[in-house]
């Protein structure tokens, strides 16, 4: 019985020590960042994901990357955004499939106090203002400037009467509209260039093939093509081959994905506008972390843009930027 005071004292000592320890729930938890892309079936967005994951690993961030199967599936993208909001991610990075439609999803993120960073494709400003919706920053290239570079290249290249064709992206899509307008401004003072046709192919390769194949039947003398992305451009290149016109039509795409770069090396494409999507992905994650740390960031974060041709397709940046 004499042992009870000793044991009781030991229990009190251990309890006092244990009660002063920090609960495990206060230990560091990784920030959870959701990155919603247009699709992961396009090499451009695959490169963007690679850049984002590199930054997430370096910064010890849990990165959740999701996308619809098709770039034009705006409703599916909005569902993904809403689902991530429900899981209480700490921040959202979004490449909008619909510049106007995505605003309502951003509004829900605002209500949940989740900061939103817009990447690659701008949000429609009027719709955002009308709905009193805000986002932290836009990270991306100047799509208008890219289209302008392509247009000016053709304006310098052709010094005799030349028919050209434009393959447009998704109608009403801010990114492709800006590229188209830049191109039109780039060729407007070139008296020899005539736009024979300008039709949408919805950013997809098979539609690029079908649309341009049909155009070639009605405009067999076309000598130049501008496409507002590489997937449509590569489809058009296949249509050119099927028509037996390889080497006769200069094609400029947009995004400078690896397959387009290969076509440029082989002379099957004239060029492509490079946007460096891996840099966009890295910048998105880095700045999302900065925001979560309470830092202020610029409302626009530009990523460089340039025309890739046979002369510079083998540059040092090629292995990292697609």
C-alpha positions in Angstrom: 0.0 0.0 0.0 2.9 2.4 0.6 3.7 2.4 -3.1 0.5 4.4 -4.0 1.9 7.8 -3.2 4.9 7.2 -5.4 2.8 6.0 -8.3 0.3 8.8 -7.9 3.2 11.3 -8.0 4.6 9.8 -11.2 1.2 9.9 -12.9 0.8 13.6 -12.0 4.3 14.3 -13.4 3.6 12.6 -16.7 0.3 14.2 -17.1 1.8 17.7 -16.5 4.4 17.1 -19.1 1.9 15.6 -21.6 -0.6 18.4 -21.2 2.0 21.0 -22.2 2.6 19.4 -25.6 1.3 21.0 -28.9 -1.6 19.0 -30.4 -0.6 17.3 -33.7 -3.4 19.1 -35.5 -1.3 22.3 -35.5 1.5 20.7 -37.5 2.3 22.2 -40.9 -0.1 21.1 -43.7 0.7 21.6 -47.4 -1.3 24.3 -49.2 -3.8 22.6 -51.6 -4.0 24.3 -55.0 -6.4 23.3 -57.7 -5.3 23.9 -61.3 -8.2 23.6 -63.8 -7.1 23.4 -67.4 -9.1 23.4 -70.6 -8.0 19.8 -71.5 -5.1 17.4 -70.9 -5.4 16.0 -74.5 -3.4 18.9 -75.9 0.4 19.0 -75.6 0.2 22.7 -74.8 -1.6 22.0 -71.5 0.5 19.0 -70.8 3.5 21.3 -70.8 1.6 23.7 -68.6 1.0 20.9 -66.1 4.7 19.9 -66.1 5.7 23.5 -65.2 3.0 23.6 -62.5 4.1 20.3 -60.9 7.7 21.3 -60.9 6.9 24.4 -59.0 4.5 22.5 -56.6 7.2 20.0 -55.8 9.8 22.7 -55.1 7.4 24.7 -52.9 6.0 21.6 -51.1 2.4 22.2 -52.4 -0.3 19.7 -53.0 -1.4 20.3 -56.6 -4.6 19.0 -58.0 -4.8 19.2 -61.8 -8.1 18.5 -63.5 -9.6 19.2 -66.9 -12.4 18.2 -69.2 -11.7 15.8 -72.1 -12.5 18.4 -74.7 -11.4 22.0 -74.7 -14.9 23.1 -75.8 -16.7 21.4 -72.9 -17.3 24.5 -70.8 -20.0 23.0 -68.6 -17.7 20.1 -67.5 -14.9 22.7 -66.6 -17.4 24.6 -64.5 -18.4 21.4 -62.7 -14.7 20.7 -62.0 -14.2 24.1 -60.5 -17.3 23.8 -58.3 -16.2 20.4 -57.1 -12.8 21.7 -56.1 -14.5 24.6 -54.2 -16.5 22.0 -52.3 -13.2 20.2 -51.3 -12.0 23.5 -49.8 -8.8 24.0 -51.9 -6.8 26.9 -50.7 -6.4 28.5 -54.1 -7.6 28.0 -57.7 -5.7 28.5 -61.0 -8.0 28.4 -64.0 -7.5 28.4 -67.8 -11.0 29.3 -68.8 -12.7 27.3 -71.6 -15.4 30.0 -71.7 -14.3 33.6 -70.9 -17.9 34.6 -70.0 -19.3 31.3 -68.7 -16.5 30.7 -66.2 -17.4 34.0 -64.4 -20.2 32.3 -62.4 -17.8 29.6 -61.2 -15.3 32.3 -60.1 -18.2 34.0 -58.2 -18.6 30.8 -56.1 -14.9 30.8 -55.4 -15.2 34.5 -54.2 -18.0 33.5 -51.9 -15.9 30.7 -50.4 -12.9 33.2 -50.0 -10.8 31.1 -52.3 -8.3 33.3 -54.4 -8.5 32.7 -58.1 -5.6 33.2 -60.6 -6.5 33.2 -64.3 -4.0 31.6 -66.7 -3.6 31.8 -70.5 -7.1 32.9 -71.4 -8.6 36.1 -70.1 -12.0 36.4 -68.4 -14.5 38.6 -70.1 -14.1 41.8 -68.1 -17.6 43.2 -68.7 -19.2 40.0 -67.4 -16.9 40.0 -64.4 -17.8 43.6 -63.6 -21.6 43.0 -64.1 -21.4 40.1 -61.6 -19.1 41.9 -59.2 -16.5 39.1 -59.6 -12.8 39.4 -58.9 -9.6 37.4 -59.4 -6.1 38.0 -58.2 -4.1 38.2 -61.5 -3.9 37.1 -65.1 -0.9 35.1 -66.1 -0.3 34.6 -69.8 0.9 35.8 -73.2 -0.4 38.6 -75.4 -2.4 36.6 -77.9 -3.1 39.7 -80.0 0.6 40.3 -80.3 1.2 36.7 -81.4 -1.4 37.0 -84.1 0.2 40.3 -85.2 3.6 38.6 -85.5 2.1 35.9 -87.8 0.3 38.4 -89.9 3.4 40.6 -90.4 5.5 37.6 -91.3 3.1 36.7 -94.2 2.9 40.4 -95.2 6.7 40.4 -95.6 6.9 36.9 -97.2 4.4 37.4 -100.0 5.1 40.2 -102.5 2.7 39.1 -105.2 -1.1 38.4 -105.3 -1.7 35.6 -102.7 -4.8 33.9 -101.3 -4.7 33.0 -97.7 -7.0 31.1 -95.3 -7.6 31.4 -91.6 -8.7 28.5 -89.3 -10.4 30.1 -86.3 -10.8 28.5 -82.9 -13.9 28.3 -80.8 -16.2 31.2 -81.8 -16.5 33.8 -79.1 -13.4 32.5 -77.2 -11.3 35.4 -76.1 -7.9 33.8 -76.7 -8.7 32.8 -80.3 -10.5 36.1 -81.0 -7.5 38.1 -79.9 -5.2 35.9 -82.1 -7.5 36.4 -85.1 -7.7 40.1 -84.6 -3.9 40.5 -84.3 -3.4 38.5 -87.5 -6.0 40.6 -89.4 -4.2 43.8 -88.2 -0.9 42.3 -89.3 -2.0 41.7 -92.9 -4.4 44.7 -93.4 -1.7 46.8 -95.1 -0.4 44.0 -97.3 -2.0 44.8 -100.7 -1.1 41.4 -102.3 -2.8 39.3 -99.6 -6.4 38.3 -100.0 -8.4 36.3 -97.3 -10.1 33.6 -99.3 -11.8 32.0 -96.3 -11.9 32.3 -92.5 -13.7 29.4 -90.8 -13.8 27.9 -87.2 -12.4 24.4 -86.6 -13.0 24.5 -82.8 -9.3 24.0 -81.9 -9.4 20.3 -82.9 -7.1 18.5 -85.2 -9.7 16.4 -87.1 -11.8 19.5 -87.6 -8.7 21.3 -88.9 -8.3 18.5 -91.5 -11.9 18.5 -92.6 -12.4 22.2 -92.7 -9.3 22.9 -94.7 -9.8 19.9 -97.0 -13.2 21.5 -97.9 -11.7 24.9 -98.4 -9.1 23.5 -100.7 -11.8 22.2 -103.0 -13.3 25.6 -103.4 -10.0 27.6 -103.2 -7.4 25.5 -104.9 -4.9 28.4 -105.3 -4.5 29.1 -101.6 -0.8 29.7 -100.7 -0.9 30.6 -97.0 -2.8 29.5 -93.9 -2.9 30.9 -90.4 -4.4 28.8 -87.6 -5.1 30.1 -84.2 -3.7 26.9 -82.6 -1.3 24.1 -83.7 -3.8 21.3 -83.5 -5.9 22.8 -86.3 -2.7 23.7 -88.2 -1.4 20.1 -88.0 -4.8 18.8 -89.2 -4.5 21.3 -92.1 -1.0 20.0 -92.9 -2.4 16.5 -93.2 -5.1 17.9 -95.6 -2.3 19.5 -97.6 -0.5 16.2 -97.9 -3.7 14.4 -98.9 -4.2 16.9 -101.6 -0.7 16.5 -103.0 0.2 20.1 -102.2 3.1 19.6 -99.8 5.6 22.5 -100.1 3.0 24.7 -101.8 1.2 26.2 -98.8 2.9 28.1 -96.0 1.3 27.3 -92.6 1.7 29.2 -89.4 0.1 27.8 -86.2 0.0 29.0 -82.6 1.5 27.3 -79.4 4.7 25.9 -80.9 4.1 22.4 -79.5 6.8 19.8 -80.2 5.0 18.2 -83.2 4.6 21.6 -84.8 8.3 22.3 -84.2 9.1 19.0 -85.9 6.9 20.0 -88.9 8.8 23.3 -89.1 12.1 21.5 -89.1 10.9 19.3 -92.0 9.5 22.2 -93.9 5.9 21.1 -93.6 5.0 24.3 -91.6 6.3 27.8 -92.0 6.2 28.6 -88.3 4.3 28.8 -85.0 3.8 31.3 -82.2 5.5 30.1 -79.0 3.9 30.9 -75.7 5.9 28.9 -73.2 3.1 27.2 -71.3 5.4 25.5 -68.8 6.4 29.0 -67.7 2.7 29.9 -67.2 2.2 26.8 -65.1 5.2 27.6 -62.9 4.2 31.2 -62.5 0.6 30.2 -61.6 1.7 28.0 -58.7 4.4 30.3 -57.5 2.1 33.3 -57.3 -0.8 31.2 -55.8 1.6 30.4 -53.0 2.6 34.1 -52.7 -1.0 35.1 -52.4 -1.6 32.4 -49.7 1.4 33.8 -47.8 -0.2 37.3 -47.8 2.0 38.8 -50.4 0.7 41.3 -53.0 1.3 40.4 -56.7 0.8 42.3 -60.0 -2.7 42.1 -61.5 -1.0 41.0 -64.8 2.0 38.7 -65.1 3.2 38.5 -68.7 4.9 35.5 -70.3 7.0 36.1 -73.4 5.9 35.2 -76.9 7.8 34.8 -80.2 7.5 33.5 -83.7 9.3 30.1 -84.2 10.5 29.4 -87.7 13.1 27.2 -89.3 15.8 29.7 -88.4 15.2 29.6 -84.6 13.4 26.3 -84.0 16.6 24.7 -82.6 17.0 27.3 -79.9 18.1 26.4 -76.4 14.5 27.0 -75.1 13.1 24.3 -77.2 13.6 21.4 -74.8 11.7 23.2 -72.0 9.1 25.1 -73.9 6.5 23.5 -76.1 
